[in-house]
Amino acid sequence: MFSPDGPSLRELTVQALSSVERGYDLLAPKFDHTPFRTPDPVLEAVAKALTPLGPFTDGLDLCCGTGAGLDVLAPACRNSVTGVDFSAGMLDIARRLPPPDGPDVHWVRADARALPFGPAFDLVVSFGAFGHFLPRELPGLFGQVHSVLRPGGTFAFPVLAPPRPTGLGFWALLGFDAVMRVRNAVWRPPFVMYYRAFRLGSVLGELERAGFSVELCGLPEFGRRDDGSPRARLVVARKAGEGQPAAGTVNS
């Protein structure tokens, strides 16, 4: 499916009936040939948007998968880049990437809800992973990110505008989430992946409660919707620096 090098329908079915961790271990060798990998235009737009926010010293790719975010972090970070994921299979693929010029690269197997770091980073990014966390898990997840950032550090991730109910994409995502809920109601272990559970308004509130000040930056490469709002934004959440309070949400 997806491309000649991508997974077959049978392989995807086996993955979907596994746990999240086991499913991604199985999918890892073919993951980069599926639509689940973050598209290069999104990575490139985020890298461009981060440039004026740096320079950064040490960066972390949260739920790094096969390491696509390395192309974003490596140019932005002067000292080191770390990718963390709980799938050993995905990390095995990431470790095969050619090392970039400049920062040292480390790959760490760990659960994003229990990160094995102190405040060691001044930039954390994440791409396409939040559907694997239930809404009730976001406070703990964002608290973990806050704890591994140095004072003044930045947590950044892209979000796409949700599709309109009049479009096919809306119903496709609604149908996918409905199928996943039925699957998890009748099959164990669960496979948590919900596209419509990550709602921007709630996410911004949880980031602020975790101690971040938040700014929304439009990604102009993706244009605007009919109402003038951006089709894609970069969420930029900052941890307060020494002696500085957190300060709500800013739109731009």
N, C-alpha and C positions, 0 to 999 in steps of 0.2 A: 504493500500500500504506500501511497504518497510519492514514492520514487522507486526505481528499480532496486536501489540499495536499502530501502526502508523495510520496516517489519511487515510480515504477512498478517492477514486477518486472524489466523490462528494464534500467532505470536502475541498480537494485541489482546486477544481474548484471554490467554493465559495470564498476561500481565494484569489485566483488569480484575481477574479473580484472585490475585495475590494481594499481599499487604503492600503499602506504598513503597517501603524499602525494598522488598523482594521484587516488586514489579519494575522498579527502576534499575535494579541490578540486572534483570533480564533484558530490559530495553536498551541498556547503555550502549552496546556495540553499534546499534543502528539509530540511536537517538538523534544524532545530528542530521539525519536524513528524514526527519519528520517535521510537521508544522509546530510541534511542541517546543522546539528550540527557539529562543528569542531571535527574531529576524535581524540580520545585519543592519538594516536601516534604523531600527530602534537603538541598537547598540551605538551606532555612529552618532545619532542625534544626542544621546545621553552623554557620550564622550565630549561632544562639542559644547554642550551646556555646562559640563563640569569644569571646563578649562578656566573660565573667569572666576570660579569659586576657589581655585587652588592657589598656590601649589600645595599638595598633600605629601605627607611623609610615608605613612603606612596605611594600606588599604585592605579591606576585608570584603570578599564576595560571599554574601550570605545565601546558602542553598545554591552553591555554584554549579551543580550538575557537571557537565563535561567541560566546563571552563570557558564558555563563550565570553563571560565578563572580563576575562584577562585582557582582551583588547581594549576595554574601557579603563581598567585600573592601571595597567602597566604604563601608559603615557602620562597618567595623572599623578603617580606616586614615585617619589624619589628613592625610597629606601627598600620597601618590601611590599609584596602583594600576597595575601593568604586567601585561599578558597576553602570553604567549609561546607560539607554535605554529609548526610547520613547514609548515602548509598555508596558502598565500596566499589560497585561496578562503575558508577559514574565517575568516581575519583580515579579509577584505574585508567579510564579514557583521558581524563584531564591531565594526568601525569605524563602522557605521551606527547603533549603539546610542546613545540619547540620553545625553549626559554627566551623571553624577551630581552632586548638590550636594556640595561639599567637595573630595575629593582630585582631583589631576590624573590623567588616564588616558592610558596609552601602550600601543600594540600593537606587538610586535616579532616579526619572523619569524626563528626560529632553531630549531635542533635541541636538545631537552632534554638530550641527551648531551654537548653542547658549548655551554653557556650563555655568552653574550657579556657577562657582568656580573662585577664584583667583589663584595665583601661589602656589597651595597647595600640589603638587605631585612631586616626583622625578622619577617616572616610570609610563608610560602610555602604555598599550598594547591594541591590537584589533585583533579579529579573524573573518575572513569571512564576514565582514560587508561592505566592500568598494564598492561592486557592487550596493549598494543602493544609491550611490552618483554619480551624473553625473560628467563628467570631469570638467565642469565649476565650480562645487561646491568644488573641492579639495583645491584650495587656501584658501577659508574661513575655511574649515574643519581643515586643517593643521595649520592655524593661530590660531584657537581655542585651538588646542592641545599645541602649543607653549606657549600660554598665561597662561595655567594652570600648566605648568611645572616650577619648581624652576630652578634657574641658575644651569647649569650642568646636568639637568635632561635628561632622556632617553625616547624616543618613539620607541617601538619595535613591529614589526608584521611580520608574516611569509608570504612568497609568493611562489607559485609553478611555475615551469617552464611551459610555455604554451605548449600545445600538438602540435605535428607536423601536417602539413596538410595531411600527408599520414596516420594519425591515425584516428580511429573512434571518439575519444574524441574531436578532432578539429571540426569535422562536427556536433557533438552533441551540443557543445557550440555555434557554429555559428547558428545552427537551433534554439536553445533556444532563443538567443538574437533576431533573426529575428521575432520569434513568439511574443516576448514581445514588439517589436517595432510596430508590426501590432496591437496588443492588445491596446497599449497606444494611437495609432492613432485613434482608433474607439470607445474607451470606457473610461469613466471617473467614478471615479477618477483614475489617473495613478497608476501603480504599478512599481516602479523603481527597477529593478534587472537585471543587465547586466554583464555577466561573462567576456566579452572580452573588456570592456571599461576601465578597470584598467590596464594600460600599464606601465610596470616598468620604462622605460626610462623617460616617462612624469612625473611619480610619483616622481622619484628622483629629477627632476628639480624643481617640485613644493615644495618639502621639503626644498631644498636649498633656494628657494626664500622666504620661510616662516621663514628662519633664522636658519635652522638646518645644522649641518655637518652630513654626512651620510656614514655609513659603511655597506657593504654587507657581511654577514657571512654564509657560507654554512652550511646546516644541514646534517651532514654525515649519519644520520640514513636512509635517503631516497636515498642514492647512487648518481651516476652520469649518465648523458646521454651519448650517443655514442661519442659526441664531447668533452667529459670530463667536461662539465659544470654541476654544481649541479642541481639535480632535485627539490630541495627546498632550499630557503635561508631565513635568518632572516634579515630584514631591521632594522638597528639600527641607529636611528636619534637622535643626541644629541643637546640640547640647550647649547649655549655657557655659560661657567661659568663667574663669575665676572671678567671683564677685558680681557676675551678671545674671539677672533673672531670666527665666523663660518668658516668652511674650506672644502667645497666641498664633493666629494664622494670618498670612498676607497673601493676596492674590496678585498675580502679574501676568 
